[in-house]
């Protein structure tokens, strides 16, 4: 009986360690992307060094709309990564 209790305690400790490790990794990833968000916004909005002129911006927005329409037609629901 004592061995089973020790095994269960060990498994619980291992699970807690795994959860701590996963949370630390996710926190690191969130910090990385928050720090890079302004650059990603410039890229997405075609500003600053990503501005290639009105004609290419119009083509970009056309493609974004096309992809958005295709994703909407696909009908994915729930949490999608």
PDB file with SEQRES, HELIX, SHEET and CRYST1 records, atoms N, CA, C and O in Angstrom:
SEQRES   1 A   81  UNK UNK UNK UNK UNK UNK UNK UNK UNK UNK UNK UNK UNK          
SEQRES   2 A   81  UNK UNK UNK UNK UNK UNK UNK UNK UNK UNK UNK UNK UNK          
SEQRES   3 A   81  UNK UNK UNK UNK UNK UNK UNK UNK UNK UNK UNK UNK UNK          
SEQRES   4 A   81  UNK UNK UNK UNK UNK UNK UNK UNK UNK UNK UNK UNK UNK          
SEQRES   5 A   81  UNK UNK UNK UNK UNK UNK UNK UNK UNK UNK UNK UNK UNK          
SEQRES   6 A   81  UNK UNK UNK UNK UNK UNK UNK UNK UNK UNK UNK UNK UNK          
SEQRES   7 A   81  UNK UNK UNK                                                  
HELIX    1 AA1 UNK A    2  UNK A   45  1                                  44    
HELIX    2 AA2 UNK A   48  UNK A   50  5                                   3    
HELIX    3 AA3 UNK A   54  UNK A   74  1                                  21    
CRYST1    1.000    1.000    1.000  90.00  90.00  90.00 P 1           1          
ATOM      1  N   UNK A   1       0.821  -1.178   0.000  1.00  0.00           N  
ATOM      2  CA  UNK A   1       0.000   0.000   0.000  1.00  0.00           C  
ATOM      3  C   UNK A   1       0.880   1.262   0.000  1.00  0.00           C  
ATOM      4  O   UNK A   1       0.619   2.215  -0.734  1.00  0.00           O  
ATOM      5  N   UNK A   2       1.912   1.245   0.829  1.00  0.00           N  
ATOM      6  CA  UNK A   2       2.812   2.397   0.914  1.00  0.00           C  
ATOM      7  C   UNK A   2       3.497   2.652  -0.430  1.00  0.00           C  
ATOM      8  O   UNK A   2       3.689   3.802  -0.827  1.00  0.00           O  
ATOM      9  N   UNK A   3       3.866   1.572  -1.130  1.00  0.00           N  
ATOM     10  CA  UNK A   3       4.507   1.730  -2.441  1.00  0.00           C  
ATOM     11  C   UNK A   3       3.552   2.406  -3.426  1.00  0.00           C  
ATOM     12  O   UNK A   3       3.975   3.255  -4.211  1.00  0.00           O  
ATOM     13  N   UNK A   4       2.283   2.041  -3.393  1.00  0.00           N  
ATOM     14  CA  UNK A   4       1.291   2.642  -4.274  1.00  0.00           C  
ATOM     15  C   UNK A   4       1.139   4.126  -3.967  1.00  0.00           C  
ATOM     16  O   UNK A   4       1.011   4.936  -4.885  1.00  0.00           O  
ATOM     17  N   UNK A   5       1.152   4.489  -2.705  1.00  0.00           N  
ATOM     18  CA  UNK A   5       1.049   5.888  -2.314  1.00  0.00           C  
ATOM     19  C   UNK A   5       2.271   6.667  -2.792  1.00  0.00           C  
ATOM     20  O   UNK A   5       2.151   7.791  -3.280  1.00  0.00           O  
ATOM     21  N   UNK A   6       3.447   6.057  -2.645  1.00  0.00           N  
ATOM     22  CA  UNK A   6       4.669   6.720  -3.099  1.00  0.00           C  
ATOM     23  C   UNK A   6       4.645   6.892  -4.614  1.00  0.00           C  
ATOM     24  O   UNK A   6       5.064   7.925  -5.136  1.00  0.00           O  
ATOM     25  N   UNK A   7       4.158   5.887  -5.305  1.00  0.00           N  
ATOM     26  CA  UNK A   7       4.072   5.942  -6.771  1.00  0.00           C  
ATOM     27  C   UNK A   7       3.110   7.051  -7.189  1.00  0.00           C  
ATOM     28  O   UNK A   7       3.405   7.827  -8.098  1.00  0.00           O  
ATOM     29  N   UNK A   8       1.958   7.121  -6.522  1.00  0.00           N  
ATOM     30  CA  UNK A   8       0.985   8.162  -6.843  1.00  0.00           C  
ATOM     31  C   UNK A   8       1.553   9.548  -6.559  1.00  0.00           C  
ATOM     32  O   UNK A   8       1.345  10.477  -7.340  1.00  0.00           O  
ATOM     33  N   UNK A   9       2.266   9.691  -5.446  1.00  0.00           N  
ATOM     34  CA  UNK A   9       2.882  10.973  -5.107  1.00  0.00           C  
ATOM     35  C   UNK A   9       3.934  11.347  -6.143  1.00  0.00           C  
ATOM     36  O   UNK A   9       4.037  12.504  -6.550  1.00  0.00           O  
ATOM     37  N   UNK A  10       4.706  10.365  -6.562  1.00  0.00           N  
ATOM     38  CA  UNK A  10       5.737  10.605  -7.570  1.00  0.00           C  
ATOM     39  C   UNK A  10       5.109  11.023  -8.896  1.00  0.00           C  
ATOM     40  O   UNK A  10       5.605  11.931  -9.562  1.00  0.00           O  
ATOM     41  N   UNK A  11       4.019  10.360  -9.278  1.00  0.00           N  
ATOM     42  CA  UNK A  11       3.322  10.726 -10.514  1.00  0.00           C  
ATOM     43  C   UNK A  11       2.760  12.135 -10.427  1.00  0.00           C  
ATOM     44  O   UNK A  11       2.830  12.898 -11.391  1.00  0.00           O  
ATOM     45  N   UNK A  12       2.202  12.479  -9.271  1.00  0.00           N  
ATOM     46  CA  UNK A  12       1.657  13.821  -9.083  1.00  0.00           C  
ATOM     47  C   UNK A  12       2.760  14.864  -9.175  1.00  0.00           C  
ATOM     48  O   UNK A  12       2.574  15.913  -9.791  1.00  0.00           O  
ATOM     49  N   UNK A  13       3.918  14.579  -8.562  1.00  0.00           N  
ATOM     50  CA  UNK A  13       5.057  15.495  -8.651  1.00  0.00           C  
ATOM     51  C   UNK A  13       5.512  15.651 -10.096  1.00  0.00           C  
ATOM     52  O   UNK A  13       5.802  16.759 -10.547  1.00  0.00           O  
ATOM     53  N   UNK A  14       5.573  14.544 -10.812  1.00  0.00           N  
ATOM     54  CA  UNK A  14       5.977  14.582 -12.215  1.00  0.00           C  
ATOM     55  C   UNK A  14       5.002  15.386 -13.056  1.00  0.00           C  
ATOM     56  O   UNK A  14       5.413  16.145 -13.934  1.00  0.00           O  
ATOM     57  N   UNK A  15       3.719  15.222 -12.793  1.00  0.00           N  
ATOM     58  CA  UNK A  15       2.697  15.980 -13.517  1.00  0.00           C  
ATOM     59  C   UNK A  15       2.830  17.467 -13.217  1.00  0.00           C  
ATOM     60  O   UNK A  15       2.719  18.294 -14.121  1.00  0.00           O  
ATOM     61  N   UNK A  16       3.064  17.811 -11.960  1.00  0.00           N  
ATOM     62  CA  UNK A  16       3.227  19.213 -11.580  1.00  0.00           C  
ATOM     63  C   UNK A  16       4.463  19.805 -12.254  1.00  0.00           C  
ATOM     64  O   UNK A  16       4.431  20.942 -12.725  1.00  0.00           O  
ATOM     65  N   UNK A  17       5.552  19.036 -12.301  1.00  0.00           N  
ATOM     66  CA  UNK A  17       6.766  19.505 -12.966  1.00  0.00           C  
ATOM     67  C   UNK A  17       6.508  19.749 -14.447  1.00  0.00           C  
ATOM     68  O   UNK A  17       6.959  20.749 -15.007  1.00  0.00           O  
ATOM     69  N   UNK A  18       5.780  18.829 -15.076  1.00  0.00           N  
ATOM     70  CA  UNK A  18       5.459  18.975 -16.493  1.00  0.00           C  
ATOM     71  C   UNK A  18       4.600  20.215 -16.722  1.00  0.00           C  
ATOM     72  O   UNK A  18       4.845  20.975 -17.659  1.00  0.00           O  
ATOM     73  N   UNK A  19       3.606  20.420 -15.880  1.00  0.00           N  
ATOM     74  CA  UNK A  19       2.758  21.593 -16.015  1.00  0.00           C  
ATOM     75  C   UNK A  19       3.551  22.880 -15.815  1.00  0.00           C  
ATOM     76  O   UNK A  19       3.340  23.859 -16.531  1.00  0.00           O  
ATOM     77  N   UNK A  20       4.473  22.883 -14.836  1.00  0.00           N  
ATOM     78  CA  UNK A  20       5.319  24.055 -14.611  1.00  0.00           C  
ATOM     79  C   UNK A  20       6.197  24.325 -15.828  1.00  0.00           C  
ATOM     80  O   UNK A  20       6.362  25.473 -16.239  1.00  0.00           O  
ATOM     81  N   UNK A  21       6.753  23.272 -16.395  1.00  0.00           N  
ATOM     82  CA  UNK A  21       7.613  23.412 -17.577  1.00  0.00           C  
ATOM     83  C   UNK A  21       6.809  23.940 -18.760  1.00  0.00           C  
ATOM     84  O   UNK A  21       7.265  24.833 -19.474  1.00  0.00           O  
ATOM     85  N   UNK A  22       5.613  23.392 -18.968  1.00  0.00           N  
ATOM     86  CA  UNK A  22       4.761  23.846 -20.072  1.00  0.00           C  
ATOM     87  C   UNK A  22       4.367  25.306 -19.881  1.00  0.00           C  
ATOM     88  O   UNK A  22       4.396  26.087 -20.831  1.00  0.00           O  
ATOM     89  N   UNK A  23       4.000  25.676 -18.660  1.00  0.00           N  
ATOM     90  CA  UNK A  23       3.606  27.064 -18.403  1.00  0.00           C  
ATOM     91  C   UNK A  23       4.773  28.007 -18.609  1.00  0.00           C  
ATOM     92  O   UNK A  23       4.594  29.103 -19.141  1.00  0.00           O  
ATOM     93  N   UNK A  24       5.970  27.601 -18.198  1.00  0.00           N  
ATOM     94  CA  UNK A  24       7.162  28.432 -18.400  1.00  0.00           C  
ATOM     95  C   UNK A  24       7.437  28.612 -19.893  1.00  0.00           C  
ATOM     96  O   UNK A  24       7.778  29.709 -20.334  1.00  0.00           O  
ATOM     97  N   UNK A  25       7.290  27.548 -20.663  1.00  0.00           N  
ATOM     98  CA  UNK A  25       7.497  27.634 -22.106  1.00  0.00           C  
ATOM     99  C   UNK A  25       6.464  28.547 -22.746  1.00  0.00           C  
ATOM    100  O   UNK A  25       6.808  29.385 -23.580  1.00  0.00           O  
ATOM    101  N   UNK A  26       5.212  28.395 -22.367  1.00  0.00           N  
ATOM    102  CA  UNK A  26       4.164  29.250 -22.921  1.00  0.00           C  
ATOM    103  C   UNK A  26       4.383  30.709 -22.539  1.00  0.00           C  
ATOM    104  O   UNK A  26       4.162  31.598 -23.361  1.00  0.00           O  
ATOM    105  N   UNK A  27       4.808  30.968 -21.323  1.00  0.00           N  
ATOM    106  CA  UNK A  27       5.086  32.334 -20.887  1.00  0.00           C  
ATOM    107  C   UNK A  27       6.228  32.937 -21.715  1.00  0.00           C  
ATOM    108  O   UNK A  27       6.175  34.104 -22.105  1.00  0.00           O  
ATOM    109  N   UNK A  28       7.245  32.136 -21.973  1.00  0.00           N  
ATOM    110  CA  UNK A  28       8.366  32.597 -22.798  1.00  0.00           C  
ATOM    111  C   UNK A  28       7.901  32.916 -24.215  1.00  0.00           C  
ATOM    112  O   UNK A  28       8.303  33.926 -24.793  1.00  0.00           O  
ATOM    113  N   UNK A  29       7.062  32.063 -24.767  1.00  0.00           N  
ATOM    114  CA  UNK A  29       6.545  32.304 -26.116  1.00  0.00           C  
ATOM    115  C   UNK A  29       5.672  33.555 -26.166  1.00  0.00           C  
ATOM    116  O   UNK A  29       5.775  34.346 -27.104  1.00  0.00           O  
ATOM    117  N   UNK A  30       4.814  33.739 -25.164  1.00  0.00           N  
ATOM    118  CA  UNK A  30       3.973  34.942 -25.124  1.00  0.00           C  
ATOM    119  C   UNK A  30       4.840  36.199 -25.058  1.00  0.00           C  
ATOM    120  O   UNK A  30       4.569  37.174 -25.759  1.00  0.00           O  
ATOM    121  N   UNK A  31       5.868  36.183 -24.232  1.00  0.00           N  
ATOM    122  CA  UNK A  31       6.757  37.339 -24.104  1.00  0.00           C  
ATOM    123  C   UNK A  31       7.460  37.634 -25.428  1.00  0.00           C  
ATOM    124  O   UNK A  31       7.588  38.793 -25.822  1.00  0.00           O  
ATOM    125  N   UNK A  32       7.908  36.595 -26.104  1.00  0.00           N  
ATOM    126  CA  UNK A  32       8.583  36.765 -27.391  1.00  0.00           C  
ATOM    127  C   UNK A  32       7.658  37.441 -28.400  1.00  0.00           C  
ATOM    128  O   UNK A  32       8.045  38.416 -29.044  1.00  0.00           O  
ATOM    129  N   UNK A  33       6.438  36.923 -28.538  1.00  0.00           N  
ATOM    130  CA  UNK A  33       5.523  37.467 -29.538  1.00  0.00           C  
ATOM    131  C   UNK A  33       4.996  38.845 -29.158  1.00  0.00           C  
ATOM    132  O   UNK A  33       4.732  39.662 -30.040  1.00  0.00           O  
ATOM    133  N   UNK A  34       4.837  39.119 -27.872  1.00  0.00           N  
ATOM    134  CA  UNK A  34       4.440  40.470 -27.461  1.00  0.00           C  
ATOM    135  C   UNK A  34       5.532  41.472 -27.818  1.00  0.00           C  
ATOM    136  O   UNK A  34       5.240  42.582 -28.262  1.00  0.00           O  
ATOM    137  N   UNK A  35       6.771  41.085 -27.626  1.00  0.00           N  
ATOM    138  CA  UNK A  35       7.886  41.973 -27.965  1.00  0.00           C  
ATOM    139  C   UNK A  35       7.966  42.216 -29.468  1.00  0.00           C  
ATOM    140  O   UNK A  35       8.372  43.295 -29.898  1.00  0.00           O  
ATOM    141  N   UNK A  36       7.587  41.235 -30.263  1.00  0.00           N  
ATOM    142  CA  UNK A  36       7.667  41.347 -31.722  1.00  0.00           C  
ATOM    143  C   UNK A  36       6.399  41.888 -32.358  1.00  0.00           C  
ATOM    144  O   UNK A  36       6.389  42.162 -33.558  1.00  0.00           O  
ATOM    145  N   UNK A  37       5.328  42.050 -31.588  1.00  0.00           N  
ATOM    146  CA  UNK A  37       4.032  42.458 -32.135  1.00  0.00           C  
ATOM    147  C   UNK A  37       4.096  43.719 -32.995  1.00  0.00           C  
ATOM    148  O   UNK A  37       3.486  43.740 -34.064  1.00  0.00           O  
ATOM    149  N   UNK A  38       4.802  44.765 -32.584  1.00  0.00           N  
ATOM    150  CA  UNK A  38       4.841  45.958 -33.439  1.00  0.00           C  
ATOM    151  C   UNK A  38       5.404  45.676 -34.834  1.00  0.00           C  
ATOM    152  O   UNK A  38       4.913  46.211 -35.828  1.00  0.00           O  
ATOM    153  N   UNK A  39       6.433  44.836 -34.900  1.00  0.00           N  
ATOM    154  CA  UNK A  39       6.992  44.497 -36.218  1.00  0.00           C  
ATOM    155  C   UNK A  39       5.989  43.689 -37.039  1.00  0.00           C  
ATOM    156  O   UNK A  39       5.835  43.921 -38.238  1.00  0.00           O  
ATOM    157  N   UNK A  40       5.312  42.747 -36.398  1.00  0.00           N  
ATOM    158  CA  UNK A  40       4.302  41.958 -37.113  1.00  0.00           C  
ATOM    159  C   UNK A  40       3.171  42.845 -37.607  1.00  0.00           C  
ATOM    160  O   UNK A  40       2.648  42.638 -38.702  1.00  0.00           O  
ATOM    161  N   UNK A  41       2.788  43.839 -36.797  1.00  0.00           N  
ATOM    162  CA  UNK A  41       1.740  44.762 -37.233  1.00  0.00           C  
ATOM    163  C   UNK A  41       2.181  45.540 -38.461  1.00  0.00           C  
ATOM    164  O   UNK A  41       1.402  45.714 -39.397  1.00  0.00           O  
ATOM    165  N   UNK A  42       3.421  46.010 -38.466  1.00  0.00           N  
ATOM    166  CA  UNK A  42       3.930  46.725 -39.642  1.00  0.00           C  
ATOM    167  C   UNK A  42       3.894  45.837 -40.878  1.00  0.00           C  
ATOM    168  O   UNK A  42       3.518  46.285 -41.961  1.00  0.00           O  
ATOM    169  N   UNK A  43       4.284  44.583 -40.715  1.00  0.00           N  
ATOM    170  CA  UNK A  43       4.271  43.654 -41.846  1.00  0.00           C  
ATOM    171  C   UNK A  43       2.836  43.447 -42.342  1.00  0.00           C  
ATOM    172  O   UNK A  43       2.562  43.553 -43.537  1.00  0.00           O  
ATOM    173  N   UNK A  44       1.929  43.151 -41.408  1.00  0.00           N  
ATOM    174  CA  UNK A  44       0.546  42.856 -41.792  1.00  0.00           C  
ATOM    175  C   UNK A  44      -0.124  44.067 -42.445  1.00  0.00           C  
ATOM    176  O   UNK A  44      -0.881  43.925 -43.406  1.00  0.00           O  
ATOM    177  N   UNK A  45       0.158  45.237 -41.922  1.00  0.00           N  
ATOM    178  CA  UNK A  45      -0.481  46.455 -42.427  1.00  0.00           C  
ATOM    179  C   UNK A  45       0.320  47.125 -43.537  1.00  0.00           C  
ATOM    180  O   UNK A  45      -0.070  48.178 -44.041  1.00  0.00           O  
ATOM    181  N   UNK A  46       1.424  46.523 -43.910  1.00  0.00           N  
ATOM    182  CA  UNK A  46       2.280  47.006 -45.000  1.00  0.00           C  
ATOM    183  C   UNK A  46       2.728  48.440 -44.763  1.00  0.00           C  
ATOM    184  O   UNK A  46       2.582  49.307 -45.625  1.00  0.00           O  
ATOM    185  N   UNK A  47       3.281  48.671 -43.562  1.00  0.00           N  
ATOM    186  CA  UNK A  47       3.796  49.987 -43.200  1.00  0.00           C  
ATOM    187  C   UNK A  47       5.313  49.930 -43.057  1.00  0.00           C  
ATOM    188  O   UNK A  47       5.908  48.854 -43.008  1.00  0.00           O  
ATOM    189  N   UNK A  48       5.923  51.109 -42.993  1.00  0.00           N  
ATOM    190  CA  UNK A  48       7.362  51.191 -42.749  1.00  0.00           C  
ATOM    191  C   UNK A  48       8.156  50.444 -43.810  1.00  0.00           C  
ATOM    192  O   UNK A  48       7.928  50.614 -45.007  1.00  0.00           O  
ATOM    193  N   UNK A  49       9.079  49.624 -43.362  1.00  0.00           N  
ATOM    194  CA  UNK A  49       9.941  48.913 -44.320  1.00  0.00           C  
ATOM    195  C   UNK A  49       9.198  47.876 -45.152  1.00  0.00           C  
ATOM    196  O   UNK A  49       9.757  47.331 -46.103  1.00  0.00           O  
ATOM    197  N   UNK A  50       7.937  47.597 -44.802  1.00  0.00           N  
ATOM    198  CA  UNK A  50       7.139  46.631 -45.559  1.00  0.00           C  
ATOM    199  C   UNK A  50       6.219  47.303 -46.572  1.00  0.00           C  
ATOM    200  O   UNK A  50       5.480  46.620 -47.281  1.00  0.00           O  
ATOM    201  N   UNK A  51       6.254  48.618 -46.648  1.00  0.00           N  
ATOM    202  CA  UNK A  51       5.446  49.366 -47.611  1.00  0.00           C  
ATOM    203  C   UNK A  51       6.103  49.266 -48.984  1.00  0.00           C  
ATOM    204  O   UNK A  51       7.218  49.749 -49.183  1.00  0.00           O  
ATOM    205  N   UNK A  52       5.416  48.647 -49.915  1.00  0.00           N  
ATOM    206  CA  UNK A  52       5.940  48.470 -51.276  1.00  0.00           C  
ATOM    207  C   UNK A  52       5.118  49.244 -52.304  1.00  0.00           C  
ATOM    208  O   UNK A  52       5.178  48.965 -53.501  1.00  0.00           O  
ATOM    209  N   UNK A  53       4.352  50.216 -51.823  1.00  0.00           N  
ATOM    210  CA  UNK A  53       3.569  51.047 -52.729  1.00  0.00           C  
ATOM    211  C   UNK A  53       2.111  50.632 -52.787  1.00  0.00           C  
ATOM    212  O   UNK A  53       1.725  49.548 -52.349  1.00  0.00           O  
ATOM    213  N   UNK A  54       1.314  51.536 -53.344  1.00  0.00           N  
ATOM    214  CA  UNK A  54      -0.138  51.370 -53.362  1.00  0.00           C  
ATOM    215  C   UNK A  54      -0.583  50.149 -54.163  1.00  0.00           C  
ATOM    216  O   UNK A  54      -1.505  49.445 -53.751  1.00  0.00           O  
ATOM    217  N   UNK A  55       0.048  49.894 -55.280  1.00  0.00           N  
ATOM    218  CA  UNK A  55      -0.370  48.773 -56.143  1.00  0.00           C  
ATOM    219  C   UNK A  55      -0.175  47.428 -55.430  1.00  0.00           C  
ATOM    220  O   UNK A  55      -1.075  46.589 -55.435  1.00  0.00           O  
ATOM    221  N   UNK A  56       0.981  47.226 -54.828  1.00  0.00           N  
ATOM    222  CA  UNK A  56       1.225  45.968 -54.122  1.00  0.00           C  
ATOM    223  C   UNK A  56       0.385  45.875 -52.844  1.00  0.00           C  
ATOM    224  O   UNK A  56      -0.024  44.782 -52.453  1.00  0.00           O  
ATOM    225  N   UNK A  57       0.126  47.008 -52.197  1.00  0.00           N  
ATOM    226  CA  UNK A  57      -0.743  47.001 -51.014  1.00  0.00           C  
ATOM    227  C   UNK A  57      -2.156  46.576 -51.405  1.00  0.00           C  
ATOM    228  O   UNK A  57      -2.792  45.805 -50.687  1.00  0.00           O  
ATOM    229  N   UNK A  58      -2.644  47.070 -52.527  1.00  0.00           N  
ATOM    230  CA  UNK A  58      -3.977  46.690 -53.000  1.00  0.00           C  
ATOM    231  C   UNK A  58      -4.032  45.192 -53.297  1.00  0.00           C  
ATOM    232  O   UNK A  58      -5.015  44.528 -52.969  1.00  0.00           O  
ATOM    233  N   UNK A  59      -2.983  44.663 -53.915  1.00  0.00           N  
ATOM    234  CA  UNK A  59      -2.928  43.221 -54.201  1.00  0.00           C  
ATOM    235  C   UNK A  59      -2.883  42.422 -52.908  1.00  0.00           C  
ATOM    236  O   UNK A  59      -3.540  41.386 -52.801  1.00  0.00           O  
ATOM    237  N   UNK A  60      -2.123  42.881 -51.930  1.00  0.00           N  
ATOM    238  CA  UNK A  60      -2.056  42.226 -50.621  1.00  0.00           C  
ATOM    239  C   UNK A  60      -3.447  42.153 -50.000  1.00  0.00           C  
ATOM    240  O   UNK A  60      -3.875  41.090 -49.548  1.00  0.00           O  
ATOM    241  N   UNK A  61      -4.145  43.271 -49.978  1.00  0.00           N  
ATOM    242  CA  UNK A  61      -5.474  43.307 -49.362  1.00  0.00           C  
ATOM    243  C   UNK A  61      -6.469  42.427 -50.127  1.00  0.00           C  
ATOM    244  O   UNK A  61      -7.360  41.825 -49.527  1.00  0.00           O  
ATOM    245  N   UNK A  62      -6.312  42.355 -51.445  1.00  0.00           N  
ATOM    246  CA  UNK A  62      -7.167  41.463 -52.238  1.00  0.00           C  
ATOM    247  C   UNK A  62      -6.932  40.008 -51.841  1.00  0.00           C  
ATOM    248  O   UNK A  62      -7.880  39.239 -51.682  1.00  0.00           O  
ATOM    249  N   UNK A  63      -5.670  39.640 -51.684  1.00  0.00           N  
ATOM    250  CA  UNK A  63      -5.340  38.266 -51.295  1.00  0.00           C  
ATOM    251  C   UNK A  63      -5.816  37.946 -49.878  1.00  0.00           C  
ATOM    252  O   UNK A  63      -6.309  36.847 -49.621  1.00  0.00           O  
ATOM    253  N   UNK A  64      -5.671  38.896 -48.967  1.00  0.00           N  
ATOM    254  CA  UNK A  64      -6.145  38.697 -47.592  1.00  0.00           C  
ATOM    255  C   UNK A  64      -7.652  38.461 -47.591  1.00  0.00           C  
ATOM    256  O   UNK A  64      -8.146  37.582 -46.885  1.00  0.00           O  
ATOM    257  N   UNK A  65      -8.372  39.236 -48.373  1.00  0.00           N  
ATOM    258  CA  UNK A  65      -9.827  39.072 -48.464  1.00  0.00           C  
ATOM    259  C   UNK A  65     -10.174  37.709 -49.051  1.00  0.00           C  
ATOM    260  O   UNK A  65     -11.086  37.042 -48.563  1.00  0.00           O  
ATOM    261  N   UNK A  66      -9.463  37.291 -50.081  1.00  0.00           N  
ATOM    262  CA  UNK A  66      -9.708  35.993 -50.714  1.00  0.00           C  
ATOM    263  C   UNK A  66      -9.497  34.845 -49.721  1.00  0.00           C  
ATOM    264  O   UNK A  66     -10.303  33.917 -49.655  1.00  0.00           O  
ATOM    265  N   UNK A  67      -8.430  34.915 -48.969  1.00  0.00           N  
ATOM    266  CA  UNK A  67      -8.145  33.870 -47.977  1.00  0.00           C  
ATOM    267  C   UNK A  67      -9.182  33.901 -46.857  1.00  0.00           C  
ATOM    268  O   UNK A  67      -9.651  32.853 -46.412  1.00  0.00           O  
ATOM    269  N   UNK A  68      -9.536  35.088 -46.409  1.00  0.00           N  
ATOM    270  CA  UNK A  68     -10.569  35.210 -45.377  1.00  0.00           C  
ATOM    271  C   UNK A  68     -11.886  34.616 -45.821  1.00  0.00           C  
ATOM    272  O   UNK A  68     -12.557  33.929 -45.051  1.00  0.00           O  
ATOM    273  N   UNK A  69     -12.258  34.880 -47.068  1.00  0.00           N  
ATOM    274  CA  UNK A  69     -13.499  34.310 -47.611  1.00  0.00           C  
ATOM    275  C   UNK A  69     -13.419  32.787 -47.677  1.00  0.00           C  
ATOM    276  O   UNK A  69     -14.395  32.106 -47.362  1.00  0.00           O  
ATOM    277  N   UNK A  70     -12.278  32.246 -48.081  1.00  0.00           N  
ATOM    278  CA  UNK A  70     -12.108  30.791 -48.159  1.00  0.00           C  
ATOM    279  C   UNK A  70     -12.185  30.158 -46.772  1.00  0.00           C  
ATOM    280  O   UNK A  70     -12.791  29.099 -46.610  1.00  0.00           O  
ATOM    281  N   UNK A  71     -11.585  30.790 -45.779  1.00  0.00           N  
ATOM    282  CA  UNK A  71     -11.656  30.261 -44.418  1.00  0.00           C  
ATOM    283  C   UNK A  71     -13.078  30.318 -43.874  1.00  0.00           C  
ATOM    284  O   UNK A  71     -13.520  29.403 -43.178  1.00  0.00           O  
ATOM    285  N   UNK A  72     -13.779  31.377 -44.188  1.00  0.00           N  
ATOM    286  CA  UNK A  72     -15.176  31.486 -43.758  1.00  0.00           C  
ATOM    287  C   UNK A  72     -16.020  30.401 -44.412  1.00  0.00           C  
ATOM    288  O   UNK A  72     -16.872  29.800 -43.758  1.00  0.00           O  
ATOM    289  N   UNK A  73     -15.793  30.147 -45.688  1.00  0.00           N  
ATOM    290  CA  UNK A  73     -16.538  29.101 -46.395  1.00  0.00           C  
ATOM    291  C   UNK A  73     -16.204  27.719 -45.846  1.00  0.00           C  
ATOM    292  O   UNK A  73     -17.065  26.840 -45.816  1.00  0.00           O  
ATOM    293  N   UNK A  74     -14.977  27.521 -45.416  1.00  0.00           N  
ATOM    294  CA  UNK A  74     -14.561  26.250 -44.841  1.00  0.00           C  
ATOM    295  C   UNK A  74     -15.366  25.937 -43.592  1.00  0.00           C  
ATOM    296  O   UNK A  74     -15.736  24.787 -43.352  1.00  0.00           O  
ATOM    297  N   UNK A  75     -15.635  26.968 -42.795  1.00  0.00           N  
ATOM    298  CA  UNK A  75     -16.518  26.813 -41.651  1.00  0.00           C  
ATOM    299  C   UNK A  75     -15.889  26.228 -40.403  1.00  0.00           C  
ATOM    300  O   UNK A  75     -16.582  25.587 -39.614  1.00  0.00           O  
ATOM    301  N   UNK A  76     -14.603  26.428 -40.201  1.00  0.00           N  
ATOM    302  CA  UNK A  76     -13.975  25.938 -38.982  1.00  0.00           C  
ATOM    303  C   UNK A  76     -14.639  26.581 -37.768  1.00  0.00           C  
ATOM    304  O   UNK A  76     -14.927  27.777 -37.771  1.00  0.00           O  
ATOM    305  N   UNK A  77     -14.879  25.788 -36.741  1.00  0.00           N  
ATOM    306  CA  UNK A  77     -15.519  26.297 -35.527  1.00  0.00           C  
ATOM    307  C   UNK A  77     -14.698  25.900 -34.309  1.00  0.00           C  
ATOM    308  O   UNK A  77     -13.923  24.946 -34.357  1.00  0.00           O  
ATOM    309  N   UNK A  78     -14.872  26.629 -33.232  1.00  0.00           N  
ATOM    310  CA  UNK A  78     -14.170  26.313 -31.997  1.00  0.00           C  
ATOM    311  C   UNK A  78     -12.791  26.933 -31.978  1.00  0.00           C  
ATOM    312  O   UNK A  78     -12.509  27.877 -32.716  1.00  0.00           O  
ATOM    313  N   UNK A  79     -11.949  26.403 -31.140  1.00  0.00           N  
ATOM    314  CA  UNK A  79     -10.576  26.889 -31.019  1.00  0.00           C  
ATOM    315  C   UNK A  79      -9.713  26.230 -32.075  1.00  0.00           C  
ATOM    316  O   UNK A  79      -9.579  25.007 -32.106  1.00  0.00           O  
ATOM    317  N   UNK A  80      -9.134  27.036 -32.932  1.00  0.00           N  
ATOM    318  CA  UNK A  80      -8.299  26.518 -34.016  1.00  0.00           C  
ATOM    319  C   UNK A  80      -6.969  27.231 -33.945  1.00  0.00           C  
ATOM    320  O   UNK A  80      -6.921  28.461 -33.911  1.00  0.00           O  
ATOM    321  N   UNK A  81      -5.896  26.475 -33.923  1.00  0.00           N  
ATOM    322  CA  UNK A  81      -4.569  27.068 -33.883  1.00  0.00           C  
ATOM    323  C   UNK A  81      -4.012  27.111 -35.272  1.00  0.00           C  
ATOM    324  O   UNK A  81      -2.891  27.578 -35.474  1.00  0.00           O  
TER     325      UNK A  81                                                      
END                                                                             
